[in-house]
Amino acid sequence: MTMMEKLSRYFHTLRHLKPRQMAYRVIRRLSRPSLPQRRGPVQRRSGVSLKPVIPRTMALADEFAFRFLNEERRFSPGTIDWHPAAAGKLWCYNLHYFDYLQEVGRSRESARILVDSWITSNAPGTVDAWEPFPLSLRIVNWIKYFLASGKEATVAAPWLDSLYDQTLWLEQSIEYHLLANHYFKNGKALLFAGLFFAGNDADRWLRKGLKIISEELGEQILPDGGHFERSPMYHAMILEDCLDLLNLCRKESRRDLSMLAGRLRGVTGAMTAHLLGMRHPDGEIALFNDAAIGIEAAPAELSAYCQRLTELRVPEPSGPCWSFPDTGYHIMAPVPGNRLIIDCGPVGPDYQPGHSHCDTLSFELSLAGQRVIVDSGCCRYLDGDIRRYNRGNAGHNTLTIDGANQTEVWGAHRCARRARPLYARLEQRPDGSLRFEGGHDGYRRLPGSPVHHRAFTWSGSTLAVDDRVEGRGSHDIELRLHIHPACTVKRDGDTILVSSDERPLAVISTVGAILECDTGWYSPRFGIRLPCPVLRSIQRRTALPFRGGWRITVPPELTRS
């Protein structure tokens, strides 16, 4: 990469940041939080309660063994290593979150040992432990545990003192430089602590937390109920945050808290409907934009939590097709068990696209209740080959021009020039067929200013994916399809037979191009990298305009209601 190309990449990455983000990046380098002198004993506010939150399943039978990101470590009660040298930063973050306090079957004694050990081993400012994101999650998890039925008497003074100091520290390290889901987590923790404690500090935390949450609900939750980072996993995370906040505020008589609770009832209903509409027939989320299964609560758990709090059952979107136009997701579901999910939305908020992938006009397809065409998912956040694969065009079921990514993703979470949707339309036609059309401008930066258009037509047993590239000049064009590793792929001349357990699921062919079979990667969960078949439709140095695509034929018995 030339110096000019590097400068361009930095310019297009930084130019979208908000002035506040830029300013706080400088401030964070020049100063660090400190603990002010507390006056008098820590006091709790009375009358604060929570209905049961979403329980966690204990990953391992040993209460001092932890499995995060599909990586396991065991400790003895007397020697808990809060900073294991061989673990990555995200694994250590998970250890410091204390989500495991909500595990079903965890004993009160093991919880006591873990909290005491953490306080003893992690002085204020300790790396990982006192960074604002894990700090925010831990504050909420400790308060959830302290408020759980029957545990009030177990809140020892050192625990309350530590929790109070952690909130003082968080107040000075709010993530204004990142914003987005981190900022929401900061606000949630301040609101939780502001209601849990009493006194001037608590009143200030409550005001600040209320301000952040009130502003960010309007900023981060889009009119179609989706989260503005366009990741189904992060959507699930923020939905649980909103439900926890509703849980905490639902009985508060203060006008500002009562108003927030009312607003949260509407928001959580819309978010739950969105989440249910973005899941596959197997009940789990689609894998666009840094999404992985098993990190956040499952859609069914979140739906049940919402129903417990609101006493209303949120219906799943129904019918042959539906759209979430603000997030940019469009779904075809002609019969139960068959579902096509198309991404034609922005990569994320311009000022924080850290979880963006090159998945504009990519899609996932389930047939007969089973995932068949899959997104490559998200294996890890550390920059490297698999991170670049998961984020780049190579890891998605879309069209690539001249080997370039449609959006200039780089590093672990950086994004320079990005593909922008030009239009998106989904309809059911009078003959019963389903039709989606969309386009994006991500390749206009290339010679000849190419523009990619894609149409999906699902009619009876045939799903046609038609690609068109407008522009000038000659270019290399490649289309890719990732096939779920549980499926068997067999070539028969110019077609690919896809089956599962010897049950035919689809016949796939390409339109006017060379068809190749390759091997790629599928990462449905963090830390998992499974080889999977990848179909490639390739045309070298073809003159624009280009036309191509896929034909996916489903056995007739799989298309009947």
N, C-alpha and C positions, 0 to 999 in steps of 0.2 A: 504494500500500500504506500503510495507516494505521500509526501508531506501535505500536498494540497488536498488529497483525499481524506487524510486524517483530520485536517482543519475543517473540511466540509462536514465530516461526521460529527465532530464536537459541536460545530455551530448548529447543526440541525437537531442535535440532542438538547443543547442548552437553551435554545431560543424559545422553547415552549414553557420553560419553568416560570413560575410566578415570582415576582420580586421578593415576596416574603421567603420563598424557598431559598433563593440566592443569598439573602441577608442572613438567614439562620444557619446556612452552611458555613459562613464566615464566623458567626458568633460561636458555633459549636467548637470550632477550632481554637478560638481564643479564650474560651472560658469553660469551666466545668461546674456541675452542681456542688453544693456543700450543704451540710445539715445545720440549720439554725438552732440556737439554744431554745429548748422547749421550756415553757413556764407551767409548772403544776403538773398533776397527774393526767394521763390520758383518760378521756371520758367517752363512754358509748352513748349513742342516742337510743332512747327506749321506743318500743312499739314497731321496730323495723322487722319485717318478716318476708319470707319467700315460700311460695309453693315449691314442691319438688321440681328440680331442674332436670335436664336430660342426664340420665346416669351414664357412666362410662363402663365398658366391659373390661374387666381385668385381663390384660393381654397374656400374663403368665401367672402360674399358681403361686410363685414366690413373691411375697409383698415387697421385696427389695431387689427384684429383677425388673428391668424396664425394656420394653421393645418400642422403639420409635423409628419411623422411616424404614421399617423392616430390618432394623439392626438392633441386636440384643446385647445388653450388658447386665451383669449381676454383681451386687455388692452385699457385704455383710452389714448387719445393723450398726455395728460399731465403726465401720470404715467406709462410709459413703463418699465416693469420689465425685464431687460436684463439678469437676473440671477434667474429665478423663482425656489424657493427651491424644489418644488415637481417635477420638470422636470428632466429627465435624462440628462446625458452629451451630448448624440447625439442630443437630441431635442434642447438643448441650442446651440450646434454647428450650427444647421440649422438656428436658429434665428440670429446668428452672420454672416452667409454666405452672407446675403442680396441678395439671388437669387430673392426675391420678387420685387426687383427694376425693373425686366424685365417683370412683370406681365402686361398683357393687361388690361387697365382700371384703373391702379393705377394713382392717381392724382399727379401732381408735388408738391402740398402742403403736401400730406401725405409723399412723399419721403423726402421733406425738413425736416419735423418734425422728421422722423426716423433717418436721418443722423445726425441732430443736437443733438438729444437725445443720440444717440450712442456715439458721441464725448464727450459730457458732462459727461456721466455715466461710461465711460470705460477708465480710465487712463492707460498709458503704463504699460504693464505687468499684467493687470487684467486677472484672470483665465478665460479660455474658449475664451474670446474675442481676446486675443493677442497670443494665441497658433498658431503655424505655419500653420496648415492645414486650420482652418477657416480664418486666416489672409490672406492666399493665395487666397482663394475663394473671400473674400470680396474685396481685392485690384482689382481683375479682374472685379467683378460686379460693383464696383463704377466707374471704368474707362469705362466700357461699357455704363453705364448710362450717364456719362459726355460726351461721344463721340456721343451719340444718337442725331439725327437731331433736331436742334432747342434748345438744352439744354446747349450749350456752355456758354451762358450768365449767367446761374444759378450756375456756379461753384464758390462759394464764397471762399475767401481767407482761412478761417478756415478749409474748406473742403480739399483744396489743401494741406494745412500744415499738416493736420491729415493723409492724404493719403501718403504724403512724409515720415512722421515719421513712419507710419506702414511699409513702404517698407524698411526703415533703420533697423527696428526691425527684419523684416523677414530675411534680409540679414545675420543677426547674429544668426539666429535660423533655418537654413536650416536643413531638416530632414535626415541628413546623417545616423542617427542611424536606420531609417526605410527603406529609399530608395523606390523603386517601385512607386505606383501611387501618394503617398505623395510627393516624390521628384520631380515627373513630375509637380505636381501642383505648387510647389515652383518655379521651373524654368519658368513655364508659367507666374506666377505673376511678377517675376523679369523682364521678357522680356516685358510684357505689360507696367510696370512702367518705364522701361528704354526707351521705345519709346514715352510714354506719356509726360514725363518730359524732361528737358534739363539741361545740366551741367555735371560736373565731376562725381557726384554720379550716375546720370542717365546713363552715358556712361559705368560706371562700372557694374551697374545692367544689362544693355543690354548685355554686354560681358558675364557675368556670366549666364544669362538666356539662351543665345544662346548656350553656351557650354553645359549646362545641357540638353536642349531639343535636340540638335544635337546628343549627346551621347545616350540619352535615347530612341530616336526613333529607333536606331539600336538594343538597348538592350530589349526594352519592346514590340515592334511590330514584331511579328514573320513572317517568309516568307509567311505563308498562310493568312496573314492579321489579325490574332487574337492577342489579348493582352495577355501577358505572365502570367498573374494571373489567366487565364482560367475562369473568371467569366463573363458571358454575360452582367451583369449590369456594371461592371467596364470597360469592353470593350466599352460600349456605352458612359461612362463618358470620357474616354481618347479620343474617337473619337470626341466628341464635343470639347474637349480641342484642338485637332489638327485642327479642322475646325475653331475654334476661332483664332488660331495662323495664319492659312492661311488667314483668313479674315483681320487680322491686317497687315500682311506682303505683301499682294498680289501686292500692288502698290509701295512698297519701291524700290528705285533705288540702294541702297547700295548692293554691290556684295554678302556679306554674308547673308543678309536678302532675296535677290532675289533667292539665291541658296536654302535657307531654304524653301521658298514658293514653288519652283519647286519640292523639295523633298516631301513637304506636299501634293501636288496635287496627287502624286502617292500613298502615304501612305493612305490618306483619301479614295481614291477610293477602295483600297484593303480592308480597314477596313469596309467600307460601305457594300461591297459585302459579307464579312464575317458575319456582323450583320444580313443582310437580309437572309442569309442562316441558321442562328441560331434562327429564329423565328418560332413560330407555325402558323398554318393557321389562328388563331385569331389575328395575327399581332403583338403579344407580344413575349418577349424573353423567352428562356428556363431558368430554375431556378437552374442551377448547381452553386455550389461554391459561396455562399453568394450573390445570385442574388434575386432581388425582383422587382416586377412590380411597376411603378409609381414614382420611385426615380429619374431616369434619363429620358431624352427625349426618346420618343418612336422611334422604328426603322424607321417608315415612316417620322417622323419629321427630323431625322438626315439625311436620304436619300435626302429629299427635300432641306435641308440646303447645303448639298454637291453639289447638282445640281445647286443651286443658285450661289455658289462660283466658281465652275469649268465649268459651262455651259455644263456639260456632265451628262447623265443619267446612273447611275450604274445599270446594270442588276442583278437581283436576280439569284443565281444558279438555274439551271433547269435540267430536266431529272429525271429518277427514283432514282438516288442516287448520292451523292457527299461527299467528305471528306475534312476536314481541318486537315491534318496529323500532323502539328506542334503543334497545340493546342490539338489535339487528339479527335476531335469531328467527328462523322460519321453519315450521315443522309440518311434515306430511305424515298422516297416519291413516291410510285408506282402510285398513282392517286391523283389528286387535293383533298385537304381536309384531306388526310391521311398522317401522318408524324411521323416517328420514329427517335428520336435523341439519340445517344449512346455516352457515355463519356468513352474514353479509352486513356486519356492523363495524363501527370504528374499532381500532385495536385497543382502545381504552381512553381514559381522560388524557388530553394532550400533556398536561403537566406531570402526570405520573403513569406512564405506560410500561412500568417495570414487569408486569406479568403478561405482556403482549406476545403473541405468536404470529407467524405468517399463515394465518388460517382464513383469510378473507376468501369467500367463495369455496371454502373446503366444506366437507360434509361427513357425517357418520350415518351408517345404515344398519338397522336391526331387521332381521327376517325371522318369522316364526319364534319370536321371543328371544333370539340370540343375536349378539353383535356379530356383524359380518364384515363391514367396512368400518375401520376404526381410525381415530386420530392417534398419533403416536404417544400422546399423553405427556407426562412430566416425571422424569426420573430423579432429578436433583436440581439444586439452585446454584451449585458451584460451577463456574465457567469451565468448559471442556467440550470434548467431542459430542457426548450424548446431550449436553445442554444445548449445543448449537444445532444438533439434529432435531431435538424436540421443538425448538423455537423456530427453526428455519423452514423454508419451503419443502425441503427434503422430507420432513416429518409430517407433511399434511397432504390431503387428497385434493390438490388444486393444480393449477397450471403454472409452470415455470418458464420464463423467457431468458435465454442466454445464460442459464445457470445462476441468475441473480435472485436474491430474496425480494419478494414483493414489498416487504417492509424491512428497512435496514436495522434489524436487531443485531446487537453486539454486546460483548461482555455477558455478565450473568443476567442483568436486568436493564440494559440500556437500549434505546431506540432512537434512531435519527429520523430520516425521511420515512413516512409511513403511508401505506395504502389507505385510501379513503373511498368508501362506497359512493357510487354515483347515483344509484337508484336500486330499489328492491321492490318487487311486486309478487304477491302470492294470491292465487285465486283457484276456485273450483269452477271448471267450465261447464256449460250446459250439458255436454255429453258425459259428465261425471269425472273426467280426467282432472288431474291436479297439475298446476303449472306455476313455476317460480322463474323469475328473470331478475338478474342483478348484474352489476358491473363495478369495477374499481379502477383507480388511476395509478396504482402503485408502480407501474412500469413506464410512466410518461417520462421519467428521468433518463431512460435509455434512448439511444439513437433511433429516430423514426417515431418517437412518442407513442409506443404501443399502449392500447387500452384493452383490458380483458373483460369480456362479457360471457356470462354462463347462464344457461337455461336448463331447468329440470322439468321433465314432463313424465308424470306417472299415470299411465293409462292401462288399466287391466293388469296384465302380468309383465308389462314392460316399463322399465324406468330408463328414460333417455336423458343423458347428460350431454348437452350440446355446448361446445366452446367456440367462441369467436374472438379473434384478436384483430382489432383495427389499428392501422398505422402505416408506416412506410418501411421499406428496406427488407432485408432477409435476416431471419433470426432462427435460432435453435428453439424448438418448442418441446416441452416434456410435460406429460400428465402422469400423476402417480395415484395409485390406490393401495392403501394398507389393508391387508386381509387379517382378520383375527387369527392368532396362532392356533386356536382350537379347531380351526377349519382346515380341511384338506384341499389343496389346489392341484388340479390336473389339467395339463394342456391337451387340447384336441384340435389340431390344426391351428386355425386363427382364433380359437375361442378358449376360454378358461372355465373349467367346471369347478365350482366351489361347493363343497359338501361338509357335513358334520356327522360323525358316526355313521357314515355311508348314506346319510339322508341328503339328497340334492337340495341345495339352497338357492343357487343362482348360476346362470351361464353369462359370462362377461366377455364382451368383444370390444375392440376399439374401432374408431371411425377413421379410415384412410391413413393409417400410420403403422409403423413397425411396433409390434407388441413384444415386450420382453418380460421375463420373470426374474426378480431379484430378491434379495433378503434385506429387510430393514429392521426397525426396532419398534417395540410396543411397550410402553411404560404406564400401565393402568394405576400403579401405586408408586409412591416415592421409594427409591432404592431398588426398584424392580426394572430389569431390562430384558425383555423376551424377544428372541428373533421371530420375525413374522414375514410371510410372503408379501412382496410388493410388486404390483403390476405397473409396468412403465410403457406408456405410449409415446413414441419419440419421432420427431421429424427434424432433420438437420437442414439448416440454411434454407428454410422455406420462406417464400415471399409473402408479405402481408398484402391483403387480409388473409387470415388463416381461419380455417374451419376444421373442427375435429370433435372428439368427445368419446363417450362410452355408451354401450348398450348393455343393460343389466336385465336379463330375463329371469323371472321367478316362476317356479313350477305353479301351474294353475291352482293346485290344492292349497297353496300358501297365500292365495289372494282372495279366498272366499271368507266372508264374515262368519 
